[in-house]
């Protein structure tokens, strides 16, 4: 979110657009979420858990638009 705030409008690219009907919001409010951070410098998030989160909210298809790859659920259950 901090990175997006620093970008000028010229650098923000629309990759996907959805037209939502009134009252069909998937998320009620904007909030930051994170999933099991790991890696040498603790800078890698569990993307499988993120994909599972999107799938739970009927948004799994957006993963490919965001990252350019198909999503895959984690091998172990997310806690």
N, CA, C and O atoms as CSV, one atom per row, in Angstrom:
chain,resi,resn,atom,element,x,y,z
A,1,UNK,N,N,0.827,-1.179,0.000
A,1,UNK,CA,C,0.000,0.000,0.000
A,1,UNK,C,C,0.878,1.252,0.000
A,1,UNK,O,O,0.580,2.222,-0.697
A,2,UNK,N,N,1.959,1.231,0.782
A,2,UNK,CA,C,2.850,2.394,0.812
A,2,UNK,C,C,3.433,2.674,-0.570
A,2,UNK,O,O,3.542,3.827,-0.987
A,3,UNK,N,N,3.811,1.593,-1.286
A,3,UNK,CA,C,4.388,1.757,-2.624
A,3,UNK,C,C,3.363,2.386,-3.570
A,3,UNK,O,O,3.703,3.267,-4.359
A,4,UNK,N,N,2.130,1.940,-3.490
A,4,UNK,CA,C,1.081,2.479,-4.364
A,4,UNK,C,C,0.846,3.953,-4.076
A,4,UNK,O,O,0.652,4.743,-5.000
A,5,UNK,N,N,0.862,4.330,-2.804
A,5,UNK,CA,C,0.664,5.741,-2.449
A,5,UNK,C,C,1.748,6.634,-3.035
A,5,UNK,O,O,1.479,7.784,-3.381
A,6,UNK,N,N,2.983,6.114,-3.153
A,6,UNK,CA,C,4.097,6.918,-3.671
A,6,UNK,C,C,4.091,7.046,-5.188
A,6,UNK,O,O,4.721,7.955,-5.730
A,7,UNK,N,N,3.387,6.146,-5.888
A,7,UNK,CA,C,3.377,6.193,-7.351
A,7,UNK,C,C,2.589,7.392,-7.858
A,7,UNK,O,O,1.586,7.788,-7.265
A,8,UNK,N,N,3.051,7.956,-8.953
A,8,UNK,CA,C,2.259,9.005,-9.580
A,8,UNK,C,C,1.205,8.319,-10.453
A,8,UNK,O,O,1.341,7.138,-10.771
A,9,UNK,N,N,0.183,9.031,-10.833
A,9,UNK,CA,C,-0.899,8.435,-11.601
A,9,UNK,C,C,-0.415,7.857,-12.926
A,9,UNK,O,O,-1.065,6.964,-13.469
A,10,UNK,N,N,0.695,8.333,-13.457
A,10,UNK,CA,C,1.212,7.851,-14.729
A,10,UNK,C,C,1.727,6.412,-14.649
A,10,UNK,O,O,1.801,5.729,-15.670
A,11,UNK,N,N,2.081,5.948,-13.458
A,11,UNK,CA,C,2.677,4.631,-13.319
A,11,UNK,C,C,1.688,3.543,-12.909
A,11,UNK,O,O,2.072,2.376,-12.826
A,12,UNK,N,N,0.462,3.882,-12.657
A,12,UNK,CA,C,-0.529,2.891,-12.251
A,12,UNK,C,C,-1.206,2.352,-13.503
A,12,UNK,O,O,-1.774,3.108,-14.291
A,13,UNK,N,N,-1.137,1.036,-13.675
A,13,UNK,CA,C,-1.665,0.395,-14.867
A,13,UNK,C,C,-2.906,-0.422,-14.501
A,13,UNK,O,O,-2.882,-1.204,-13.551
A,14,UNK,N,N,-3.972,-0.237,-15.248
A,14,UNK,CA,C,-5.183,-1.018,-15.034
A,14,UNK,C,C,-5.010,-2.320,-15.803
A,14,UNK,O,O,-4.900,-2.311,-17.029
A,15,UNK,N,N,-4.987,-3.435,-15.088
A,15,UNK,CA,C,-4.809,-4.734,-15.728
A,15,UNK,C,C,-6.128,-5.451,-15.928
A,15,UNK,O,O,-6.262,-6.279,-16.829
A,16,UNK,N,N,-7.081,-5.142,-15.107
A,16,UNK,CA,C,-8.367,-5.837,-15.167
A,16,UNK,C,C,-9.437,-4.909,-14.629
A,16,UNK,O,O,-9.198,-4.153,-13.688
A,17,UNK,N,N,-10.592,-4.964,-15.214
A,17,UNK,CA,C,-11.692,-4.128,-14.755
A,17,UNK,C,C,-12.933,-4.993,-14.618
A,17,UNK,O,O,-13.260,-5.778,-15.508
A,18,UNK,N,N,-13.610,-4.845,-13.511
A,18,UNK,CA,C,-14.863,-5.549,-13.270
A,18,UNK,C,C,-15.951,-4.534,-13.025
A,18,UNK,O,O,-15.721,-3.504,-12.392
A,19,UNK,N,N,-17.124,-4.823,-13.520
A,19,UNK,CA,C,-18.270,-3.975,-13.257
A,19,UNK,C,C,-19.118,-4.704,-12.228
A,19,UNK,O,O,-19.635,-5.787,-12.502
A,20,UNK,N,N,-19.262,-4.124,-11.058
A,20,UNK,CA,C,-20.007,-4.746,-9.968
A,20,UNK,C,C,-21.366,-4.089,-9.832
A,20,UNK,O,O,-21.518,-2.877,-9.983
A,21,UNK,N,N,-22.330,-4.910,-9.547
A,21,UNK,CA,C,-23.662,-4.389,-9.287
A,21,UNK,C,C,-23.697,-3.803,-7.883
A,21,UNK,O,O,-22.911,-4.193,-7.020
A,22,UNK,N,N,-24.585,-2.892,-7.665
A,22,UNK,CA,C,-24.726,-2.278,-6.354
A,22,UNK,C,C,-25.021,-3.344,-5.301
A,22,UNK,O,O,-25.904,-4.183,-5.480
A,23,UNK,N,N,-24.269,-3.295,-4.203
A,23,UNK,CA,C,-24.473,-4.234,-3.106
A,23,UNK,C,C,-23.796,-5.577,-3.297
A,23,UNK,O,O,-24.030,-6.495,-2.511
A,24,UNK,N,N,-22.957,-5.721,-4.326
A,24,UNK,CA,C,-22.307,-7.010,-4.568
A,24,UNK,C,C,-20.826,-6.990,-4.201
A,24,UNK,O,O,-20.039,-7.744,-4.771
A,25,UNK,N,N,-20.443,-6.141,-3.262
A,25,UNK,CA,C,-19.042,-6.057,-2.854
A,25,UNK,C,C,-18.594,-7.348,-2.195
A,25,UNK,O,O,-19.331,-7.939,-1.406
A,26,UNK,N,N,-17.379,-7.788,-2.522
A,26,UNK,CA,C,-16.823,-9.005,-1.932
A,26,UNK,C,C,-16.229,-8.714,-0.561
A,26,UNK,O,O,-16.227,-9.581,0.314
A,27,UNK,N,N,-15.728,-7.507,-0.371
A,27,UNK,CA,C,-15.086,-7.120,0.879
A,27,UNK,C,C,-15.771,-5.855,1.395
A,27,UNK,O,O,-15.994,-4.913,0.635
A,28,UNK,N,N,-16.097,-5.838,2.661
A,28,UNK,CA,C,-16.829,-4.701,3.232
A,28,UNK,C,C,-15.937,-3.493,3.472
A,28,UNK,O,O,-16.385,-2.355,3.332
A,29,UNK,N,N,-14.695,-3.725,3.827
A,29,UNK,CA,C,-13.804,-2.601,4.123
A,29,UNK,C,C,-12.402,-2.914,3.631
A,29,UNK,O,O,-12.061,-4.075,3.401
A,30,UNK,N,N,-11.596,-1.883,3.470
A,30,UNK,CA,C,-10.221,-2.034,3.031
A,30,UNK,C,C,-9.348,-2.246,4.254
A,30,UNK,O,O,-9.384,-1.457,5.199
A,31,UNK,N,N,-8.563,-3.317,4.233
A,31,UNK,CA,C,-7.636,-3.562,5.329
A,31,UNK,C,C,-6.441,-4.336,4.802
A,31,UNK,O,O,-6.533,-5.038,3.795
A,32,UNK,N,N,-5.337,-4.201,5.484
A,32,UNK,CA,C,-4.121,-4.913,5.110
A,32,UNK,C,C,-4.145,-6.295,5.739
A,32,UNK,O,O,-4.446,-6.440,6.924
A,33,UNK,N,N,-3.826,-7.310,4.948
A,33,UNK,CA,C,-3.747,-8.668,5.465
A,33,UNK,C,C,-2.379,-9.233,5.119
A,33,UNK,O,O,-1.752,-8.790,4.157
A,34,UNK,N,N,-1.914,-10.195,5.883
A,34,UNK,CA,C,-0.657,-10.870,5.565
A,34,UNK,C,C,-0.773,-12.323,5.987
A,34,UNK,O,O,-1.589,-12.676,6.838
A,35,UNK,N,N,0.044,-13.146,5.388
A,35,UNK,CA,C,0.035,-14.571,5.651
A,35,UNK,C,C,1.477,-15.026,5.890
A,35,UNK,O,O,2.401,-14.531,5.245
A,36,UNK,N,N,1.663,-15.943,6.792
A,36,UNK,CA,C,2.952,-16.545,7.141
A,36,UNK,C,C,4.137,-15.981,6.347
A,36,UNK,O,O,4.409,-16.400,5.222
A,37,UNK,N,N,4.819,-15.040,6.951
A,37,UNK,CA,C,5.982,-14.413,6.334
A,37,UNK,C,C,7.202,-15.275,6.611
A,37,UNK,O,O,7.398,-15.743,7.733
A,38,UNK,N,N,8.021,-15.485,5.588
A,38,UNK,CA,C,9.230,-16.296,5.736
A,38,UNK,C,C,10.295,-15.777,4.776
A,38,UNK,O,O,10.111,-14.739,4.140
A,39,UNK,N,N,11.388,-16.487,4.675
A,39,UNK,CA,C,12.481,-16.086,3.802
A,39,UNK,C,C,13.655,-15.566,4.616
A,39,UNK,O,O,13.533,-15.318,5.815
A,40,UNK,N,N,14.774,-15.405,3.963
A,40,UNK,CA,C,15.998,-14.970,4.627
A,40,UNK,C,C,15.823,-13.635,5.359
A,40,UNK,O,O,16.334,-13.454,6.464
A,41,UNK,N,N,15.109,-12.722,4.743
A,41,UNK,CA,C,14.887,-11.401,5.359
A,41,UNK,C,C,13.426,-11.196,5.770
A,41,UNK,O,O,12.977,-10.062,5.933
A,42,UNK,N,N,12.689,-12.296,5.937
A,42,UNK,CA,C,11.267,-12.216,6.278
A,42,UNK,C,C,10.503,-11.313,5.319
A,42,UNK,O,O,9.725,-10.455,5.736
A,43,UNK,N,N,10.739,-11.524,4.022
A,43,UNK,CA,C,10.075,-10.684,3.027
A,43,UNK,C,C,9.297,-11.498,1.984
A,43,UNK,O,O,9.009,-11.003,0.895
A,44,UNK,N,N,8.960,-12.749,2.324
A,44,UNK,CA,C,8.177,-13.588,1.420
A,44,UNK,C,C,6.892,-14.013,2.117
A,44,UNK,O,O,6.924,-14.541,3.229
A,45,UNK,N,N,5.763,-13.781,1.457
A,45,UNK,CA,C,4.471,-14.151,2.016
A,45,UNK,C,C,4.013,-15.465,1.388
A,45,UNK,O,O,4.350,-15.754,0.240
A,46,UNK,N,N,3.256,-16.251,2.124
A,46,UNK,CA,C,2.707,-17.506,1.625
A,46,UNK,C,C,1.622,-17.186,0.600
A,46,UNK,O,O,0.489,-16.876,0.967
A,47,UNK,N,N,1.968,-17.262,-0.675
A,47,UNK,CA,C,1.033,-16.900,-1.734
A,47,UNK,C,C,-0.086,-17.929,-1.880
A,47,UNK,O,O,-1.176,-17.591,-2.342
A,48,UNK,N,N,0.168,-19.178,-1.494
A,48,UNK,CA,C,-0.886,-20.194,-1.509
A,48,UNK,C,C,-1.998,-19.830,-0.541
A,48,UNK,O,O,-3.178,-20.011,-0.840
A,49,UNK,N,N,-1.611,-19.312,0.631
A,49,UNK,CA,C,-2.597,-18.878,1.618
A,49,UNK,C,C,-3.370,-17.670,1.094
A,49,UNK,O,O,-4.573,-17.545,1.327
A,50,UNK,N,N,-2.677,-16.790,0.390
A,50,UNK,CA,C,-3.351,-15.635,-0.207
A,50,UNK,C,C,-4.356,-16.090,-1.262
A,50,UNK,O,O,-5.471,-15.573,-1.329
A,51,UNK,N,N,-3.955,-17.065,-2.089
A,51,UNK,CA,C,-4.865,-17.603,-3.093
A,51,UNK,C,C,-6.087,-18.235,-2.421
A,51,UNK,O,O,-7.212,-18.050,-2.884
A,52,UNK,N,N,-5.871,-18.976,-1.339
A,52,UNK,CA,C,-6.987,-19.587,-0.604
A,52,UNK,C,C,-7.932,-18.518,-0.065
A,52,UNK,O,O,-9.151,-18.685,-0.105
A,53,UNK,N,N,-7.373,-17.425,0.436
A,53,UNK,CA,C,-8.180,-16.310,0.945
A,53,UNK,C,C,-9.057,-15.731,-0.169
A,53,UNK,O,O,-10.245,-15.479,0.029
A,54,UNK,N,N,-8.459,-15.526,-1.329
A,54,UNK,CA,C,-9.226,-15.002,-2.461
A,54,UNK,C,C,-10.323,-15.978,-2.881
A,54,UNK,O,O,-11.443,-15.566,-3.182
A,55,UNK,N,N,-10.002,-17.261,-2.899
A,55,UNK,CA,C,-10.970,-18.281,-3.282
A,55,UNK,C,C,-12.145,-18.319,-2.304
A,55,UNK,O,O,-13.292,-18.475,-2.725
A,56,UNK,N,N,-11.873,-18.178,-1.008
A,56,UNK,CA,C,-12.934,-18.153,-0.004
A,56,UNK,C,C,-13.913,-17.001,-0.235
A,56,UNK,O,O,-15.088,-17.095,0.120
A,57,UNK,N,N,-13.418,-15.913,-0.833
A,57,UNK,CA,C,-14.249,-14.740,-1.106
A,57,UNK,C,C,-14.704,-14.689,-2.573
A,57,UNK,O,O,-15.081,-13.634,-3.082
A,58,UNK,N,N,-14.660,-15.849,-3.238
A,58,UNK,CA,C,-15.079,-15.963,-4.650
A,58,UNK,C,C,-14.308,-15.021,-5.572
A,58,UNK,O,O,-14.873,-14.454,-6.507
A,59,UNK,N,N,-13.010,-14.859,-5.299
A,59,UNK,CA,C,-12.163,-13.981,-6.111
A,59,UNK,C,C,-10.899,-14.697,-6.587
A,59,UNK,O,O,-9.927,-14.036,-6.954
A,60,UNK,N,N,-10.890,-16.013,-6.590
A,60,UNK,CA,C,-9.694,-16.770,-6.957
A,60,UNK,C,C,-9.179,-16.459,-8.347
A,60,UNK,O,O,-7.971,-16.499,-8.584
A,61,UNK,N,N,-10.086,-16.146,-9.279
A,61,UNK,CA,C,-9.674,-15.862,-10.654
A,61,UNK,C,C,-8.841,-14.591,-10.776
A,61,UNK,O,O,-8.118,-14.429,-11.760
A,62,UNK,N,N,-8.921,-13.702,-9.820
A,62,UNK,CA,C,-8.175,-12.438,-9.894
A,62,UNK,C,C,-6.679,-12.650,-9.647
A,62,UNK,O,O,-5.868,-11.797,-10.009
A,63,UNK,N,N,-6.308,-13.777,-9.036
A,63,UNK,CA,C,-4.899,-14.076,-8.742
A,63,UNK,C,C,-4.055,-14.025,-10.014
A,63,UNK,O,O,-2.963,-13.458,-10.018
A,64,UNK,N,N,-4.564,-14.619,-11.092
A,64,UNK,CA,C,-3.824,-14.617,-12.360
A,64,UNK,C,C,-3.652,-13.199,-12.908
A,64,UNK,O,O,-2.609,-12.883,-13.480
A,65,UNK,N,N,-4.653,-12.352,-12.740
A,65,UNK,CA,C,-4.530,-10.966,-13.192
A,65,UNK,C,C,-3.477,-10.213,-12.390
A,65,UNK,O,O,-2.745,-9.387,-12.935
A,66,UNK,N,N,-3.404,-10.499,-11.103
A,66,UNK,CA,C,-2.448,-9.801,-10.248
A,66,UNK,C,C,-1.005,-10.237,-10.475
A,66,UNK,O,O,-0.099,-9.404,-10.508
A,67,UNK,N,N,-0.789,-11.555,-10.633
A,67,UNK,CA,C,0.569,-12.083,-10.654
A,67,UNK,C,C,0.985,-12.740,-11.958
A,67,UNK,O,O,2.159,-13.068,-12.129
A,68,UNK,N,N,0.050,-12.941,-12.885
A,68,UNK,CA,C,0.395,-13.524,-14.182
A,68,UNK,C,C,0.589,-15.031,-14.151
A,68,UNK,O,O,1.086,-15.600,-15.123
A,69,UNK,N,N,0.210,-15.695,-13.064
A,69,UNK,CA,C,0.326,-17.148,-12.951
A,69,UNK,C,C,-0.960,-17.696,-12.339
A,69,UNK,O,O,-1.708,-16.972,-11.683
A,70,UNK,N,N,-1.201,-18.978,-12.562
A,70,UNK,CA,C,-2.368,-19.610,-11.957
A,70,UNK,C,C,-2.126,-19.797,-10.466
A,70,UNK,O,O,-1.008,-20.093,-10.043
A,71,UNK,N,N,-3.169,-19.625,-9.680
A,71,UNK,CA,C,-3.068,-19.823,-8.247
A,71,UNK,C,C,-3.102,-21.287,-7.876
A,71,UNK,O,O,-3.655,-22.110,-8.606
A,72,UNK,N,N,-2.506,-21.613,-6.736
A,72,UNK,CA,C,-2.477,-22.976,-6.250
A,72,UNK,C,C,-2.646,-22.949,-4.745
A,72,UNK,O,O,-1.938,-22.222,-4.048
A,73,UNK,N,N,-3.583,-23.741,-4.240
A,73,UNK,CA,C,-3.813,-23.804,-2.795
A,73,UNK,C,C,-2.620,-24.454,-2.106
A,73,UNK,O,O,-1.960,-25.307,-2.700
A,74,UNK,N,N,-2.329,-24.067,-0.865
A,74,UNK,CA,C,-1.193,-24.654,-0.153
A,74,UNK,C,C,-1.421,-26.142,0.127
A,74,UNK,O,O,-2.562,-26.594,0.217
A,75,UNK,N,N,-0.332,-26.892,0.263
A,75,UNK,CA,C,-0.427,-28.318,0.536
A,75,UNK,C,C,-0.957,-28.581,1.935
A,75,UNK,O,O,-1.651,-29.574,2.155
A,76,UNK,N,N,-0.644,-27.712,2.879
A,76,UNK,CA,C,-1.127,-27.889,4.235
A,76,UNK,C,C,-2.233,-26.878,4.513
A,76,UNK,O,O,-2.256,-25.810,3.903
A,77,UNK,N,N,-3.146,-27.196,5.422
A,77,UNK,CA,C,-4.240,-26.263,5.724
A,77,UNK,C,C,-3.733,-24.942,6.292
A,77,UNK,O,O,-2.757,-24.902,7.042
A,78,UNK,N,N,-4.408,-23.877,5.924
A,78,UNK,CA,C,-4.060,-22.541,6.427
A,78,UNK,C,C,-4.717,-22.349,7.785
A,78,UNK,O,O,-5.908,-22.615,7.943
A,79,UNK,N,N,-3.940,-21.883,8.778
A,79,UNK,CA,C,-4.490,-21.653,10.129
A,79,UNK,C,C,-4.679,-20.192,10.393
A,79,UNK,O,O,-5.130,-19.813,11.474
